[in-house]
Amino acid sequence: MVEKKRRQREGEGSGASSAWHLAGGSAGQTAAERRAARAGAAQPTPGPVPTDTLVAKPAAPRRLLTRRTFVLGGFWSGLAMSVVGMIGAPLDFMWPRKVKGFGAPVSVSARRIPKPGADPVRIAEGRLWLVNLEPGQEGSPGGVLALYQKCPHLGCTVPWRPEFEFAGSKGWFRCPCHGSTYTKGGILVFGPSPRPLDTMKVEVQANGDLIVNTGQITLGGADDPLRAVALEGAAVAASGPRLHFEREPIDLGSVAIGRTEERTIEFHNRGNEPLTVKVVRWGADPDAPATCGCGVEDVVVEPEVVEAGGRGMLRVFVKGLEGMEGMEDNMLVELESNDPTSPQYGLKVQFRMAS
């Protein structure tokens, strides 16, 4: 009985000791140390201290240009440029623009129309000869005819030769390249040309002016004179002064070398009021190649005032220059007048240096 109680006391002491050890105590610790240990065990472990330091992000990987990409890019770029060069140039050439001069309608004022049966007048800006045929001339009903200046043979420019004599008469279109000869109405009478001179469409305006469509060319044929357009019904305005030259260009003939000679050019006032004309300047004709424009020394207008229906003249002083024997000089004399239809007038003059 006594032994049984002793074992119970030891068992209770052992349980208390185990409970004490579980509470964190140890055999050699004082009560204060145990309290301090328990207080320290209750405190949480400190975490990392927050900071404001910026952290750089890694840059995206750079894409490198490979040799394959470079070669392919060069190939396709070169191919594209070649295509643009082959197609772009023809397209630019053929693209329609505001066409002026040859290839477009050309206006010809009534004062430049030759009289019926007179020598043809060259319209340089339209590359044509303007002819006014009399009724019955070469079988024509009479009227104006626009002849293309290009010879159908090889394309040479065909001049009007008023002094050239052929088949017993003077005045023919004569090609300087191979001698093809045409009548005033454009009919071929001699030479290697395959056909008569080509013609252009002519329209007569209400005021007597003409519109020649240089882009509408009809191949020459035996009916060339029949294509003449009558001027009947055109109400030519006559109010005010009107400056008129019978023909252009004006041929002054041959001039002796080293000597100044005078030539006269007649003009008319076809209006109903007095006409005044003055010379502005003169020089080389820009439409005539290989010319110096240096043979004219002076141009004088007489009289200063030309009455309605009257006549005036230009006194032209020309000189044959040494070293230019046999050459032709083409001049453009610029005039100013009170003609409301042509206040500025360019008169074409030509002459030859004697050989």
GUKEMAR-860014 format. One record per residue: residue number from 1; y, z, x of N, C-alpha, C in turn. Coordinates in steps of 0.05 Angstrom, whole numbers, plus 5000, padded with zeros to 4 digits. Layout:
% GUKEMAR-860014
ATOM|NUM|Y|Z|X|Y|Z|X|Y|Z|X $
...
//
This chain:
% GUKEMAR-860014
ATOM|1|4976|5000|5016|5000|5000|5000|5025|5000|5017 $
ATOM|2|5024|5017|5038|5047|5019|5056|5049|4993|5071 $
ATOM|3|5027|4980|5078|5028|4954|5093|5038|4932|5076 $
ATOM|4|5032|4933|5051|5041|4912|5032|5071|4913|5029 $
ATOM|5|5083|4936|5028|5112|4938|5025|5126|4929|5051 $
ATOM|6|5113|4935|5074|5126|4926|5100|5128|4896|5101 $
ATOM|7|5106|4882|5092|5106|4853|5093|5127|4841|5074 $
ATOM|8|5131|4854|5051|5151|4844|5032|5179|4846|5044 $
ATOM|9|5184|4869|5059|5211|4872|5071|5215|4850|5093 $
ATOM|10|5195|4844|5108|5198|4824|5129|5203|4796|5116 $
ATOM|11|5188|4792|5094|5193|4766|5080|5221|4762|5069 $
ATOM|12|5232|4783|5058|5260|4782|5048|5279|4778|5071 $
ATOM|13|5274|4791|5094|5292|4787|5117|5290|4759|5127 $
ATOM|14|5266|4749|5128|5263|4721|5137|5277|4701|5119 $
ATOM|15|5276|4705|5093|5290|4686|5074|5320|4688|5077 $
ATOM|16|5330|4713|5081|5360|4715|5085|5368|4702|5110 $
ATOM|17|5351|4705|5131|5359|4692|5157|5359|4662|5154 $
ATOM|18|5339|4652|5139|5339|4623|5135|5363|4614|5120 $
ATOM|19|5371|4629|5099|5395|4622|5084|5420|4623|5101 $
ATOM|20|5421|4643|5119|5444|4646|5137|5445|4622|5155 $
ATOM|21|5422|4613|5166|5422|4590|5184|5430|4565|5169 $
ATOM|22|5422|4562|5145|5429|4538|5129|5459|4538|5124 $
ATOM|23|5471|4560|5121|5501|4562|5117|5516|4556|5142 $
ATOM|24|5503|4550|5164|5517|4543|5188|5520|4566|5208 $
ATOM|25|5509|4587|5203|5512|4610|5221|5492|4608|5244 $
ATOM|26|5495|4625|5263|5477|4627|5286|5475|4657|5292 $
ATOM|27|5455|4663|5308|5449|4691|5313|5471|4705|5328 $
ATOM|28|5483|4693|5347|5503|4706|5364|5531|4704|5354 $
ATOM|29|5537|4692|5331|5565|4688|5322|5574|4712|5307 $
ATOM|30|5601|4716|5310|5614|4737|5294|5622|4725|5268 $
ATOM|31|5631|4742|5250|5640|4732|5224|5664|4714|5226 $
ATOM|32|5683|4720|5245|5707|4703|5248|5700|4676|5258 $
ATOM|33|5680|4676|5277|5672|4650|5288|5659|4633|5267 $
ATOM|34|5643|4647|5250|5630|4632|5229|5649|4620|5209 $
ATOM|35|5671|4636|5202|5691|4626|5184|5706|4602|5196 $
ATOM|36|5712|4604|5222|5726|4581|5235|5708|4557|5236 $
ATOM|37|5683|4560|5240|5664|4537|5241|5662|4524|5214 $
ATOM|38|5662|4542|5193|5660|4530|5166|5686|4515|5159 $
ATOM|39|5709|4526|5168|5735|4512|5162|5736|4485|5176 $
ATOM|40|5727|4484|5201|5727|4459|5216|5708|4438|5204 $
ATOM|41|5685|4448|5194|5666|4429|5183|5676|4417|5157 $
ATOM|42|5694|4431|5143|5705|4421|5117|5726|4399|5121 $
ATOM|43|5739|4397|5145|5761|4377|5149|5749|4349|5153 $
ATOM|44|5760|4328|5140|5750|4301|5144|5756|4289|5171 $
ATOM|45|5740|4272|5180|5744|4258|5205|5767|4239|5203 $
ATOM|46|5788|4240|5221|5811|4222|5218|5803|4193|5223 $
ATOM|47|5815|4173|5207|5810|4144|5210|5829|4131|5229 $
ATOM|48|5828|4106|5231|5846|4092|5250|5875|4093|5240 $
ATOM|49|5893|4095|5259|5922|4098|5253|5933|4070|5247 $
ATOM|50|5946|4066|5223|5957|4039|5216|5980|4032|5234 $
ATOM|51|5982|4007|5241|6004|3997|5258|6017|3972|5245 $
ATOM|52|6041|3964|5255|6056|3940|5245|6054|3916|5264 $
ATOM|53|6036|3917|5282|6033|3895|5301|6022|3870|5288 $
ATOM|54|6036|3846|5292|6027|3821|5281|6004|3809|5298 $
ATOM|55|5985|3800|5284|5962|3789|5297|5963|3758|5294 $
ATOM|56|5963|3743|5316|5965|3713|5315|5939|3702|5304 $
ATOM|57|5943|3681|5287|5920|3667|5277|5912|3645|5295 $
ATOM|58|5888|3639|5298|5880|3617|5316|5889|3590|5305 $
ATOM|59|5900|3572|5322|5909|3546|5314|5885|3528|5306 $
ATOM|60|5892|3510|5287|5871|3491|5278|5863|3473|5301 $
ATOM|61|5839|3466|5302|5831|3448|5325|5845|3421|5323 $
ATOM|62|5856|3411|5345|5870|3385|5347|5851|3362|5347 $
ATOM|63|5858|3341|5329|5840|3318|5327|5847|3298|5349 $
ATOM|64|5829|3292|5365|5834|3274|5387|5829|3245|5379 $
ATOM|65|5845|3226|5391|5842|3197|5386|5820|3187|5404 $
ATOM|66|5799|3178|5391|5776|3168|5407|5781|3139|5416 $
ATOM|67|5767|3131|5435|5769|3104|5445|5761|3084|5423 $
ATOM|68|5741|3090|5408|5732|3073|5386|5755|3069|5366 $
ATOM|69|5767|3091|5358|5789|3089|5338|5812|3072|5350 $
ATOM|70|5819|3076|5375|5841|3062|5388|5835|3032|5389 $
ATOM|71|5811|3024|5396|5804|2996|5398|5804|2983|5370 $
ATOM|72|5792|2996|5350|5792|2985|5323|5820|2983|5312 $
ATOM|73|5837|3003|5317|5865|3001|5308|5880|2978|5320 $
ATOM|74|5876|2973|5346|5889|2950|5359|5879|2924|5348 $
ATOM|75|5853|2922|5343|5841|2897|5333|5853|2890|5305 $
ATOM|76|5852|2910|5286|5861|2904|5259|5892|2899|5259 $
ATOM|77|5907|2913|5275|5936|2909|5276|5942|2880|5286 $
ATOM|78|5928|2872|5308|5932|2845|5318|5924|2824|5298 $
ATOM|79|5902|2828|5283|5894|2809|5263|5914|2807|5240 $
ATOM|80|5925|2830|5232|5945|2830|5211|5970|2815|5219 $
ATOM|81|5979|2819|5244|6003|2805|5254|5998|2775|5256 $
ATOM|82|5974|2767|5263|5968|2739|5265|5969|2726|5237 $
ATOM|83|5958|2740|5217|5958|2729|5190|5987|2727|5180 $
ATOM|84|6003|2747|5185|6031|2746|5176|6046|2723|5190 $
ATOM|85|6040|2719|5216|6053|2697|5230|6045|2670|5220 $
ATOM|86|6019|2666|5212|6010|2640|5203|6019|2635|5174 $
ATOM|87|6021|2655|5157|6028|2651|5129|6057|2656|5125 $
ATOM|88|6069|2675|5139|6097|2682|5133|6117|2660|5140 $
ATOM|89|6113|2646|5163|6131|2625|5171|6132|2602|5151 $
ATOM|90|6108|2591|5143|6109|2570|5122|6121|2579|5096 $
ATOM|91|6116|2604|5088|6127|2614|5063|6157|2616|5065 $
ATOM|92|6167|2626|5088|6196|2628|5092|6209|2600|5092 $
ATOM|93|6195|2580|5103|6206|2553|5104|6207|2541|5076 $
ATOM|94|6186|2546|5060|6185|2534|5033|6198|2550|5011 $
ATOM|95|6207|2574|5018|6219|2591|4997|6245|2579|4988 $
ATOM|96|6249|2575|4962|6274|2562|4952|6298|2579|4957 $
ATOM|97|6319|2566|4965|6345|2580|4970|6367|2564|4956 $
ATOM|98|6391|2574|4959|6414|2560|4947|6420|2535|4964 $
ATOM|99|6407|2513|4957|6409|2489|4973|6436|2476|4967 $
ATOM|100|6449|2468|4988|6474|2453|4986|6472|2428|5003 $
ATOM|101|6490|2408|4997|6489|2384|5013|6465|2367|5006 $
ATOM|102|6454|2354|5027|6432|2336|5022|6408|2352|5012 $
ATOM|103|6395|2341|4991|6373|2354|4978|6381|2368|4952 $
ATOM|104|6407|2370|4947|6418|2383|4923|6438|2364|4910 $
ATOM|105|6446|2370|4886|6467|2353|4873|6493|2354|4889 $
ATOM|106|6504|2331|4894|6529|2328|4909|6551|2317|4891 $
ATOM|107|6573|2330|4891|6596|2321|4874|6613|2301|4890 $
ATOM|108|6619|2279|4877|6636|2258|4889|6660|2254|4870 $
ATOM|109|6684|2260|4880|6708|2258|4864|6714|2228|4857 $
ATOM|110|6728|2224|4835|6733|2197|4826|6749|2181|4846 $
ATOM|111|6766|2194|4862|6782|2180|4882|6766|2168|4904 $
ATOM|112|6741|2177|4908|6725|2166|4929|6707|2143|4920 $
ATOM|113|6708|2137|4895|6692|2114|4884|6706|2088|4892 $
ATOM|114|6692|2070|4905|6705|2044|4912|6710|2027|4887 $
ATOM|115|6728|2009|4890|6734|1991|4868|6710|1972|4864 $
ATOM|116|6707|1961|4840|6685|1941|4836|6686|1918|4856 $
ATOM|117|6664|1914|4870|6663|1892|4889|6673|1899|4917 $
ATOM|118|6686|1923|4920|6696|1930|4946|6673|1940|4965 $
ATOM|119|6680|1944|4990|6660|1953|5009|6649|1981|5001 $
ATOM|120|6624|1986|5006|6612|2012|5000|6626|2034|5015 $
ATOM|121|6625|2058|5003|6637|2082|5016|6614|2101|5024 $
ATOM|122|6616|2111|5048|6595|2129|5057|6602|2157|5049 $
ATOM|123|6583|2171|5036|6585|2199|5029|6568|2215|5048 $
ATOM|124|6581|2224|5070|6566|2236|5092|6550|2261|5083 $
ATOM|125|6561|2278|5066|6547|2302|5059|6522|2297|5042 $
ATOM|126|6521|2273|5030|6497|2266|5014|6479|2246|5028 $
ATOM|127|6487|2237|5052|6472|2217|5067|6466|2192|5050 $
ATOM|128|6487|2182|5038|6484|2159|5020|6508|2141|5023 $
ATOM|129|6504|2117|5012|6526|2097|5009|6531|2094|4979 $
ATOM|130|6556|2096|4972|6564|2093|4944|6575|2064|4940 $
ATOM|131|6562|2050|4923|6568|2022|4918|6578|2019|4889 $
ATOM|132|6599|2002|4885|6609|1996|4858|6606|1966|4854 $
ATOM|133|6586|1958|4840|6580|1930|4836|6596|1919|4812 $
ATOM|134|6604|1894|4815|6618|1881|4792|6597|1871|4772 $
ATOM|135|6604|1869|4747|6585|1858|4728|6575|1830|4736 $
ATOM|136|6549|1827|4736|6537|1802|4744|6531|1799|4773 $
ATOM|137|6542|1817|4790|6537|1816|4819|6508|1824|4824 $
ATOM|138|6493|1806|4836|6464|1809|4842|6449|1815|4817 $
ATOM|139|6458|1805|4794|6445|1809|4769|6449|1836|4757 $
ATOM|140|6468|1851|4767|6474|1878|4758|6492|1878|4733 $
ATOM|141|6488|1898|4716|6507|1901|4693|6534|1911|4702 $
ATOM|142|6536|1919|4727|6560|1931|4738|6560|1961|4737 $
ATOM|143|6572|1973|4757|6573|2002|4758|6567|2013|4786 $
ATOM|144|6564|2039|4788|6560|2052|4814|6531|2055|4820 $
ATOM|145|6525|2053|4845|6497|2055|4855|6498|2072|4880 $
ATOM|146|6480|2092|4882|6478|2110|4905|6454|2101|4921 $
ATOM|147|6459|2090|4945|6437|2080|4963|6432|2100|4985 $
ATOM|148|6407|2109|4988|6400|2126|5010|6404|2112|5037 $
ATOM|149|6417|2125|5056|6424|2111|5081|6400|2108|5100 $
ATOM|150|6378|2119|5093|6354|2118|5111|6339|2092|5107 $
ATOM|151|6333|2078|5129|6318|2053|5128|6289|2060|5121 $
ATOM|152|6277|2046|5101|6249|2052|5094|6229|2044|5116 $
ATOM|153|6238|2030|5136|6220|2022|5158|6212|2045|5175 $
ATOM|154|6231|2055|5191|6225|2077|5209|6245|2100|5207 $
ATOM|155|6262|2099|5187|6280|2122|5182|6307|2121|5196 $
ATOM|156|6314|2099|5208|6340|2097|5221|6363|2097|5200 $
ATOM|157|6386|2106|5208|6409|2106|5190|6421|2078|5189 $
ATOM|158|6423|2068|5165|6432|2040|5161|6463|2040|5156 $
ATOM|159|6479|2027|5173|6507|2026|5168|6515|2001|5151 $
ATOM|160|6538|2002|5139|6549|1978|5126|6565|1963|5147 $
ATOM|161|6559|1937|5150|6572|1920|5170|6589|1899|5156 $
ATOM|162|6614|1904|5150|6631|1885|5136|6635|1859|5152 $
ATOM|163|6634|1861|5178|6639|1837|5195|6614|1821|5201 $
ATOM|164|6591|1832|5195|6566|1819|5201|6561|1795|5183 $
ATOM|165|6556|1772|5195|6552|1747|5180|6522|1740|5179 $
ATOM|166|6512|1734|5156|6484|1727|5152|6482|1708|5128 $
ATOM|167|6467|1687|5132|6463|1668|5110|6489|1657|5100 $
ATOM|168|6509|1654|5117|6534|1642|5110|6554|1660|5096 $
ATOM|169|6548|1686|5094|6568|1705|5082|6569|1730|5099 $
ATOM|170|6591|1745|5096|6596|1770|5111|6593|1794|5093 $
ATOM|171|6586|1816|5106|6583|1841|5092|6554|1847|5084 $
ATOM|172|6540|1862|5101|6512|1869|5096|6506|1897|5106 $
ATOM|173|6486|1908|5094|6474|1932|5106|6455|1922|5128 $
ATOM|174|6459|1932|5152|6443|1921|5175|6432|1945|5191 $
ATOM|175|6406|1947|5192|6394|1969|5208|6396|1963|5238 $
ATOM|176|6407|1982|5253|6411|1977|5282|6385|1979|5298 $
ATOM|177|6363|1989|5286|6338|1993|5301|6322|1967|5303 $
ATOM|178|6316|1955|5280|6298|1932|5280|6309|1909|5264 $
ATOM|179|6335|1910|5256|6348|1888|5244|6343|1883|5214 $
ATOM|180|6331|1903|5200|6327|1899|5171|6355|1896|5158 $
ATOM|181|6357|1876|5141|6383|1869|5129|6381|1871|5099 $
ATOM|182|6402|1884|5087|6402|1888|5058|6428|1879|5046 $
ATOM|183|6427|1871|5021|6451|1863|5006|6467|1889|4998 $
ATOM|184|6490|1885|4987|6506|1907|4978|6492|1923|4957 $
ATOM|185|6475|1910|4942|6459|1923|4921|6433|1935|4931 $
ATOM|186|6428|1934|4958|6405|1946|4970|6381|1929|4972 $
ATOM|187|6382|1903|4965|6359|1885|4965|6353|1876|4994 $
ATOM|188|6328|1878|5002|6320|1869|5029|6319|1839|5030 $
ATOM|189|6333|1827|5050|6333|1798|5054|6321|1790|5081 $
ATOM|190|6319|1810|5099|6308|1803|5126|6299|1828|5140 $
ATOM|191|6278|1825|5156|6269|1847|5173|6243|1859|5165 $
ATOM|192|6233|1879|5181|6207|1890|5177|6205|1912|5156 $
ATOM|193|6227|1919|5143|6226|1941|5123|6207|1934|5101 $
ATOM|194|6191|1953|5091|6171|1947|5071|6183|1944|5042 $
ATOM|195|6208|1952|5038|6220|1951|5011|6250|1952|5014 $
ATOM|196|6264|1948|4991|6294|1952|4991|6301|1981|4995 $
ATOM|197|6327|1986|4998|6337|2013|5002|6330|2031|4978 $
ATOM|198|6324|2056|4983|6319|2075|4961|6345|2083|4948 $
ATOM|199|6343|2091|4923|6366|2099|4907|6365|2128|4899 $
ATOM|200|6388|2139|4891|6390|2167|4882|6401|2167|4853 $
ATOM|201|6394|2187|4839|6404|2190|4811|6433|2196|4810 $
ATOM|202|6448|2181|4793|6477|2184|4790|6484|2192|4762 $
ATOM|203|6501|2212|4759|6511|2219|4732|6542|2218|4733 $
ATOM|204|6554|2206|4713|6583|2204|4711|6593|2227|4693 $
ATOM|205|6613|2242|4704|6625|2264|4690|6648|2254|4672 $
ATOM|206|6657|2271|4654|6678|2263|4635|6704|2257|4649 $
ATOM|207|6710|2270|4672|6735|2266|4686|6733|2243|4706 $
ATOM|208|6711|2229|4707|6708|2206|4725|6694|2213|4751 $
ATOM|209|6689|2239|4756|6674|2246|4780|6645|2239|4777 $
ATOM|210|6630|2239|4799|6602|2233|4799|6586|2257|4809 $
ATOM|211|6562|2260|4799|6543|2279|4810|6519|2263|4819 $
ATOM|212|6514|2263|4845|6492|2248|4856|6470|2268|4864 $
ATOM|213|6447|2266|4852|6425|2284|4858|6410|2273|4882 $
ATOM|214|6416|2284|4906|6404|2273|4930|6375|2283|4933 $
ATOM|215|6366|2301|4916|6339|2309|4917|6321|2293|4898 $
ATOM|216|6333|2275|4883|6318|2258|4865|6321|2229|4874 $
ATOM|217|6303|2221|4891|6304|2194|4904|6282|2177|4892 $
ATOM|218|6290|2152|4885|6271|2132|4874|6267|2111|4895 $
ATOM|219|6242|2104|4900|6236|2084|4920|6249|2057|4913 $
ATOM|220|6259|2044|4933|6273|2019|4929|6255|1997|4918 $
ATOM|221|6268|1980|4902|6253|1958|4890|6271|1934|4883 $
ATOM|222|6260|1913|4873|6276|1889|4867|6296|1895|4845 $
ATOM|223|6293|1917|4830|6312|1924|4809|6334|1943|4818 $
ATOM|224|6338|1946|4844|6359|1964|4854|6386|1958|4840 $
ATOM|225|6396|1933|4840|6422|1928|4827|6423|1935|4797 $
ATOM|226|6400|1934|4784|6399|1941|4756|6401|1971|4751 $
ATOM|227|6398|1987|4772|6400|2016|4769|6429|2026|4769 $
ATOM|228|6448|2008|4772|6476|2016|4773|6484|2030|4747 $
ATOM|229|6500|2050|4749|6509|2066|4726|6538|2058|4719 $
ATOM|230|6543|2050|4695|6569|2041|4686|6589|2065|4686 $
ATOM|231|6614|2059|4693|6635|2079|4692|6650|2078|4666 $
ATOM|232|6643|2061|4648|6657|2059|4622|6655|2085|4607 $
ATOM|233|6678|2092|4594|6678|2117|4578|6686|2141|4594 $
ATOM|234|6688|2138|4621|6697|2161|4637|6727|2163|4635 $
ATOM|235|6737|2185|4625|6766|2188|4622|6776|2201|4647 $
ATOM|236|6786|2184|4665|6796|2194|4691|6823|2207|4687 $
ATOM|237|6825|2232|4694|6850|2246|4691|6871|2234|4709 $
ATOM|238|6895|2229|4698|6916|2216|4714|6941|2233|4715 $
ATOM|239|6940|2257|4703|6964|2273|4704|6968|2285|4731 $
ATOM|240|6993|2284|4741|6999|2294|4767|6994|2273|4788 $
ATOM|241|7000|2279|4814|6995|2259|4835|6966|2257|4842 $
ATOM|242|6958|2233|4852|6931|2228|4860|6930|2212|4886 $
ATOM|243|6918|2224|4907|6915|2211|4933|6890|2194|4933 $
ATOM|244|6892|2169|4942|6869|2152|4942|6870|2133|4966 $
ATOM|245|6847|2132|4980|6843|2112|5002|6822|2092|4992 $
ATOM|246|6827|2067|4999|6810|2045|4990|6781|2047|5000 $
ATOM|247|6778|2056|5025|6751|2058|5036|6750|2080|5057 $
ATOM|248|6726|2089|5062|6721|2108|5084|6693|2103|5095 $
ATOM|249|6690|2108|5121|6710|2115|5141|6728|2091|5147 $
ATOM|250|6751|2097|5158|6770|2076|5166|6763|2066|5194 $
ATOM|251|6758|2040|5196|6751|2028|5222|6776|2016|5233 $
ATOM|252|6785|2027|5256|6810|2017|5269|6805|1995|5289 $
ATOM|253|6780|1987|5292|6774|1965|5310|6772|1974|5339 $
ATOM|254|6777|1955|5357|6775|1960|5386|6802|1966|5398 $
ATOM|255|6802|1985|5417|6827|1994|5430|6824|1989|5460 $
ATOM|256|6845|1978|5472|6844|1972|5501|6845|1997|5518 $
ATOM|257|6831|1996|5540|6830|2019|5558|6857|2023|5572 $
ATOM|258|6866|2048|5572|6890|2056|5586|6916|2048|5572 $
ATOM|259|6914|2040|5546|6938|2032|5532|6938|2045|5504 $
ATOM|260|6962|2054|5496|6965|2066|5469|6972|2044|5449 $
ATOM|261|6957|2043|5427|6962|2023|5407|6965|2036|5380 $
ATOM|262|6980|2023|5362|6985|2034|5335|6968|2020|5315 $
ATOM|263|6956|2036|5297|6941|2025|5274|6952|2038|5249 $
ATOM|264|6951|2024|5227|6962|2035|5201|6939|2036|5181 $
ATOM|265|6940|2058|5165|6920|2062|5144|6936|2066|5118 $
ATOM|266|6930|2049|5098|6944|2050|5073|6931|2069|5053 $
ATOM|267|6947|2083|5037|6936|2099|5016|6953|2095|4991 $
ATOM|268|6943|2104|4968|6957|2099|4942|6960|2126|4927 $
ATOM|269|6980|2126|4911|6984|2147|4891|6977|2137|4864 $
ATOM|270|6953|2144|4855|6943|2135|4829|6950|2154|4806 $
ATOM|271|6967|2173|4811|6975|2191|4790|7001|2183|4777 $
ATOM|272|7012|2200|4761|7037|2194|4746|7060|2212|4755 $
ATOM|273|7057|2225|4778|7078|2241|4790|7080|2236|4820 $
ATOM|274|7103|2242|4833|7106|2237|4862|7086|2252|4878 $
ATOM|275|7077|2238|4900|7056|2249|4918|7068|2255|4945 $
ATOM|276|7062|2279|4956|7071|2286|4983|7046|2291|5000 $
ATOM|277|7046|2280|5024|7023|2283|5042|7033|2290|5070 $
ATOM|278|7019|2309|5083|7026|2316|5110|7000|2319|5127 $
ATOM|279|7003|2314|5153|6980|2317|5171|6979|2345|5181 $
ATOM|280|6955|2357|5179|6951|2385|5189|6942|2384|5218 $
ATOM|281|6920|2370|5223|6909|2367|5251|6889|2345|5251 $
ATOM|282|6879|2338|5274|6858|2318|5277|6840|2326|5301 $
ATOM|283|6816|2316|5300|6797|2322|5322|6771|2307|5317 $
ATOM|284|6750|2315|5332|6724|2301|5330|6712|2306|5303 $
ATOM|285|6699|2285|5293|6685|2286|5267|6659|2303|5271 $
ATOM|286|6656|2326|5258|6632|2342|5262|6606|2329|5253 $
ATOM|287|6609|2309|5235|6585|2295|5225|6575|2273|5243 $
ATOM|288|6592|2266|5263|6585|2243|5281|6576|2254|5308 $
ATOM|289|6551|2249|5316|6541|2259|5342|6553|2243|5365 $
ATOM|290|6553|2256|5388|6561|2243|5413|6588|2230|5411 $
ATOM|291|6608|2245|5403|6635|2236|5402|6654|2257|5412 $
ATOM|292|6676|2248|5425|6694|2268|5437|6718|2274|5420 $
ATOM|293|6726|2255|5402|6749|2260|5386|6775|2263|5401 $
ATOM|294|6777|2248|5423|6800|2252|5441|6817|2227|5443 $
ATOM|295|6811|2206|5427|6826|2181|5430|6851|2179|5413 $
ATOM|296|6855|2197|5393|6879|2196|5376|6901|2213|5389 $
ATOM|297|6924|2201|5393|6947|2216|5405|6966|2227|5384 $
ATOM|298|6969|2213|5362|6988|2222|5341|6982|2208|5315 $
ATOM|299|6989|2223|5292|6986|2212|5266|7012|2218|5250 $
ATOM|300|7024|2198|5238|7050|2201|5224|7047|2191|5196 $
ATOM|301|7057|2205|5176|7057|2197|5148|7083|2185|5140 $
ATOM|302|7082|2162|5127|7106|2148|5117|7100|2136|5090 $
ATOM|303|7119|2139|5070|7142|2157|5070|7133|2186|5065 $
ATOM|304|7152|2204|5065|7145|2232|5060|7137|2236|5030 $
ATOM|305|7149|2220|5012|7143|2222|4984|7136|2195|4973 $
ATOM|306|7113|2193|4960|7103|2168|4949|7105|2170|4918 $
ATOM|307|7120|2152|4907|7124|2153|4878|7098|2146|4863 $
ATOM|308|7097|2153|4837|7074|2147|4821|7068|2117|4821 $
ATOM|309|7043|2111|4827|7034|2083|4829|7042|2069|4855 $
ATOM|310|7055|2084|4873|7064|2072|4898|7044|2074|4920 $
ATOM|311|7053|2064|4944|7035|2064|4967|7049|2078|4991 $
ATOM|312|7032|2090|5008|7042|2101|5033|7024|2093|5055 $
ATOM|313|7030|2102|5080|7012|2095|5102|7012|2117|5123 $
ATOM|314|6991|2117|5137|6988|2134|5161|6990|2116|5185 $
ATOM|315|7009|2123|5203|7011|2109|5229|6995|2125|5250 $
ATOM|316|6974|2113|5259|6955|2126|5278|6959|2113|5305 $
ATOM|317|6964|2130|5325|6968|2121|5353|6943|2129|5368 $
ATOM|318|6928|2108|5377|6903|2112|5391|6905|2101|5420 $
ATOM|319|6888|2112|5437|6888|2103|5465|6859|2101|5475 $
ATOM|320|6853|2079|5489|6827|2076|5502|6826|2091|5528 $
ATOM|321|6808|2109|5531|6807|2126|5555|6789|2114|5576 $
ATOM|322|6798|2117|5601|6783|2106|5623|6757|2122|5626 $
ATOM|323|6736|2108|5633|6710|2121|5636|6694|2121|5610 $
ATOM|324|6706|2112|5588|6693|2112|5561|6691|2083|5550 $
ATOM|325|6690|2064|5568|6688|2036|5560|6664|2031|5543 $
ATOM|326|6668|2018|5520|6646|2011|5503|6637|2033|5484 $
ATOM|327|6649|2056|5486|6640|2079|5469|6656|2079|5443 $
ATOM|328|6644|2091|5423|6657|2094|5397|6666|2123|5393 $
ATOM|329|6691|2125|5383|6702|2152|5378|6705|2156|5348 $
ATOM|330|6696|2178|5338|6698|2185|5310|6715|2209|5306 $
ATOM|331|6736|2206|5290|6756|2227|5286|6756|2236|5257 $
ATOM|332|6765|2261|5253|6769|2271|5226|6799|2280|5225 $
ATOM|333|6814|2267|5208|6842|2273|5205|6845|2290|5179 $
ATOM|334|6854|2315|5183|6857|2334|5160|6885|2332|5148 $
ATOM|335|6886|2326|5122|6911|2323|5108|6914|2344|5086 $
ATOM|336|6939|2350|5080|6946|2367|5057|6964|2351|5038 $
ATOM|337|6960|2354|5012|6976|2340|4993|6980|2357|4968 $
ATOM|338|6998|2348|4950|7002|2363|4925|6984|2352|4903 $
ATOM|339|6963|2336|4910|6943|2327|4891|6926|2351|4883 $
ATOM|340|6927|2359|4858|6913|2384|4849|6883|2381|4852 $
ATOM|341|6873|2356|4852|6844|2352|4854|6833|2353|4882 $
ATOM|342|6851|2349|4902|6843|2350|4930|6866|2358|4947 $
ATOM|343|6874|2383|4947|6896|2392|4963|6891|2390|4993 $
ATOM|344|6865|2393|5001|6857|2388|5029|6839|2364|5030 $
ATOM|345|6845|2345|5047|6830|2320|5048|6822|2314|5077 $
ATOM|346|6797|2308|5081|6788|2301|5108|6783|2271|5110 $
ATOM|347|6799|2257|5125|6797|2227|5128|6782|2221|5153 $
ATOM|348|6760|2205|5150|6744|2198|5173|6755|2171|5185 $
ATOM|349|6759|2172|5211|6770|2148|5225|6752|2143|5250 $
ATOM|350|6747|2117|5255|6731|2110|5278|6743|2085|5292 $
ATOM|351|6739|2084|5318|6747|2060|5333|6731|2059|5358 $
ATOM|352|6732|2036|5372|6716|2032|5396|6734|2027|5420 $
ATOM|353|6725|2038|5443|6738|2033|5468|6730|2006|5478 $
ATOM|354|6749|1989|5486|6743|1963|5496|6727|1965|5522 $
ATOM|355|6708|1947|5526|6692|1948|5550|6704|1930|5572 $
//
